[in-house]
Amino acid sequence: MRTSKYLLYTLKEIPHNANTISHQLMLRAGLIRKSASGLYIWLPNGIRIIKNIKKIIRKEMNRCGGIEICFPIMQTDKLWKKSNRLEQYGKELIKLYDRNQNCFILSPTHEEIITDFISTEIISYKKLPILLYQIQTKFRDEIRPRSGTIRSREFIMKDAYSFHHTNKSLEKTYQKIYKTYTTIFNKLNLKFYSVKAESGLIGGKCSHEFQAISNNGEDKIIIKDNQNHQKNNQINSYQPNAQKIKIFYIKKYIKINDYFKKKIINLQKMLFYIKDKIIKIFILKKHQNFIALFIRGDEQFHINQNSYLKKKQLNFANKIEILNNILKNKKNINLSIPLIMDINVAKMNETLPIVIINNEYFIEYNLNQNFTGAKIQNIKIQNDILKISNSIEIGHIFKIGKKYSKIMNAQVKNKNGTKDFIHMGCYGIGISRIVAAIIEQNHDQNGIIWPNQIAPFQVLIIPINLKKCQKIQNISEKLYKDFKEKKIEVLLEDRHERIGIIFSDANLIGIPNIIIINQQTINENIVEYQTRKERKKINIHIKNIIPYITKKIQNNI
């Protein structure tokens, strides 16, 4: 493609009301243009990027046994009334009416229609399992669209649905999709984490989100720093390596009404905001003698790594022992046993009336009145290696079970000739969001830095004084032709623009491999090469430049 024949319009200034870096750069680099609130026109560069992302997703979905299908964007509201999601989604559903006043919905998701379809097409368990997917535009009437394509009213998604005769079969596919998503996001060069999630309006008892790290993300997750996202390639089962935070603002004092039913997982969502105000108590024992060990809320310890406790031959008390001896009446804590306090606890100026018992139960208790008999000991504490990060949800998978098959009466005959309701899974990837997430993670002060496999073009040729030097013209045209023959996407810069604008646009657009042809080196058959990321120029002979770049592209460097 030649820039003179291409629809390429960049913006110098930061657009008004574009508050996130991805939104700003998508507008400035000519990927999108705003049509209305939450609605965007995808321009040629944006379309090329979308196509590259779709290509990676299709390849991996096909590899794991997915079959591509396409359902209508418009769905009759009768199916949504049947599932009761018409009311549950409420005003987020965009509705329209035909000439006969029949109500239709612009689809935000397709659980109802695909289950209804399966109920009429598959009648025997022998046709299961089956995994169907589509890549399609979805709609959601956001009350406040924001952050460009991160939260818009029209968005592009890959959604997949699996159907099974048994829950065991669903579990197998669920794990397969988890691994497939991990592969996809790694190929898209994203730093991401998996988190256990709530199923919400989709339904089901088990779901996982995939969260891409971004300073401008709407979600917050707690990350275990010793969990490397790149190790996701070796995951044998779905083990989340981060935890989503849903409580953002915590008052200084928290009133707990139900002491015993709450679990520590609920408190961990708040822990980072009040970690220096909470105390953990570990109940240890030797034979029938108990000891209470006090440490700070964000710390942990290992008995085998602590010389004092190891010497005492102490072990953790079990649940029954704690309930019978420590948590009397399931409300009050009995600490008439010896107390050992870590020195970090003794230094705490103020504590909340909350303690955690053996990382499971937490109750309200005023420890300040019971410190007098505690022995202060410098316990060897290992801090939890955790941090909080903002993130963007880029994928979500669900084990839905029989929710929709019961609603749509989707049954299959089993071996005995009787009918069973079908088990179902649902798996989504937000493609529009992924474009924004990649930019959030791959940019500098000058513009976007696209990875090779996603970039709108893989190579940019910049001839300096193209119209004034015949040799530069000839070499530029030859390289342009040779790259095209190699099936490498190449953009030739042939506009009548000042060189400063040309290089500014090159940095903004973010094409990964740049060839500069100028009069200073061309007489020696040398061109200058640089990557958008490193921006260090090196001289390469003309006959070597195409093999050099081809190898880098093949290795995704």
Residue, then its C-alpha position, 0 to 999 in steps of 0.5 A: m500500500r502507498t500512503s498517497k493512495y491510502l486513507l490515513y489521517t493523523l491528529k497532532e493534538i490530543p482529542h477533546n474528552a479522550n482521557t485514556i492513552s489508548h483512546q487518544l492514540m486510536l484517534r490520533a493514529g487514525l484507527i477510529r473516528k467517533s460517530a456518536s457517544g460510544l459509537y466509532i467508525w473503524l478506519p483502514n488501519g483499525i480494520r487491519i489490526i482487527k483482522n490480525i487479531k481475528k486471525i489469531i483467535r480463529k486459528e486457536m479456536n479452530r485448533c481446539g475444535g471450534i466450528e465457526i457459525c454466525f447468528p443474526i444480530m437481531q433477536t426476537d424478544k420472545l426468547w429473552k422473555k422466556s429466559n427472564r433476561l429481558e427484565q434483568y438486562g433492563k435498559e442496557l438492551i437496545k430494542l427496535y420494532d419492525r413494521n408489524q410492531n414486533c420487538f427485537i433486540l440488538s444482541p449483547t450475547h447469544e445464549e438464548i438463541i443458540t440453545d434454542f437452535i441446538s434444541t431443534e438440531i441435536i437430539s442424540y448424545k452421540k452428536l455431543p460435545i460440540l463447540l460453536y463460535q462466532i465473531q460478531t458485533k454486539f450492542r449494549d446501551e451503556i449509561r455512560p460510554r467512556s474510554g473509547t473502545i474499552r466501554s462502548r455501545e457497539f463492540i466486536m466480540k468472539d463468543a463461543y458456546s459448548f454443549h455436552h451430555t455430561n458435566k465431566s465433558l463440560e469440565k474438559t472443554y472448559q479447561k481446554i478453552y482456558k488453555t486456548y485463551t491463554t495461548i491467544f493472549n500470549k500470541l497477542n503479546l498481552k500481559f494478563y492474569s486470570v481471576k475467579a469471577e462472578s457469573g452475573l447475568i450469564g449464569g452458572k456457578c463457575s467462571h473465570e475472567f482474563q484481565a490485561i494490566s492497564n493503568n486506565g483499566e476499570d477493574k482492580i486485581i490483586i496480583k501474586d508477584n511470584q506468579n509470572h503471566q508467561k507461565n500460563n502456557q504450562i498451566n495444566s488446569y485453570q488456576p487463577n494467578a490474581q484476585k479481583i477486587k470489588i470493594f474500592y473504598i473502606k471506612k476506617y471502622i467496619k461493622i461486622n454483623d454476621y461473625f461466623k458465616k463470613k470467610i477470609i476470602n471476603l476480607q482479603k478484598m479489603l486487606f490492602y487498604i487496612k493491612d496495617k490495622i488487622i491482626k491474624i491469629f494462628i492457633l498452634k498446638k503441641h499435643q493438647n496444649f495450644i498457643a496463639l501466634f499474632i502476626r500482622g494482617d498482610e504477613q505470613f510465616h512457615i513453621n518449618q522455617n521458624s527456629y523458635l516454633k520448630k524447636k517447640q514442635l508446634n503444628f497448626a490446630n485443625k478446625i474442630e480443635i479451634l471450634n471446641n477450644i478457641l471459638k466458644n459459642k462461635k462468637n467469642i474468642n478464648l485466649s486464655i492460652p499462651l500468646i506469642m506476638d510478632i514484634n511487628v504487631a507490638k509496633m502497631n499503633e492502632t488496630l481494627p476490632i477484627v482478627i483472622i483465625n487461621n486464615e479462615y474465620f474472622i470475628e470482631y474482638n478488641l485485642n488491645q485489652n488482651f495484650t498484657g500477657a503476650k510474649i513478644q517474639n521476633i518471628k521470621i515473617q515472610n511478607d505476601i508478595l502481592k500488589i494491586s493493579n488496574s486492569i481491563e477485562i478482555g475475556h470471560i469464560f463460564k460453566i453455565g450448566k443446565k440453566y438455558s437448556k432447561i429454559m429452552n427445553a434442550q434435551v438429548k436421548n441418552k444410551n437408555g433412550t431417556k432424555d437428559f438436559i444438555h450441559m452448556g459452557c459460554y466463552g467470550i473475548g472482547i476484540s475491541r477491548i483487546v485493541a485498546a489493551i494492547i495500546e495501553q501496554n505498548h506505547d511511548q510518548n511518541g505513539i503506538i508500538w505494535p507487535n509484528q503479528i498485530a500491526p496494520f503493516q509490518v514494514l514501513i519504507i521511508p524514502i527521503n527526497l523520493k521525487k528528486c532522486q531516481k535511484i532512491q525511487n528505483i530502490s524503494e519500488k523494488l523493495y516495495k515489490d519484493f516485500k509484497e511478493k513475500k506476502i509481507e504487509v508493507l507501506l510505502e511513504d510517498r506523500h508530498e509531506r515534510i520529513g518531520i511530519i512523515f517521521s512523526d506519523a511513523n512513530l504515531i502509527g507504530i509500524p514495527n519495522i522501518i527502512i529509511i532510504n537516503q542519499q547519504t548511504i544509497n550510493e553504497n547500496i546501504v539502507e538504514y533500518q530501525t525498529r519502532k520499539e528500540r529506534k536504534k538505526i543500523n546500516i544493512h546492505i540492500k540485498n540483506i534487508i528483506p531476509y533480515i526483516t523476514k526472519k524477525i517477523q517469522n520469530n515475532i521479534 
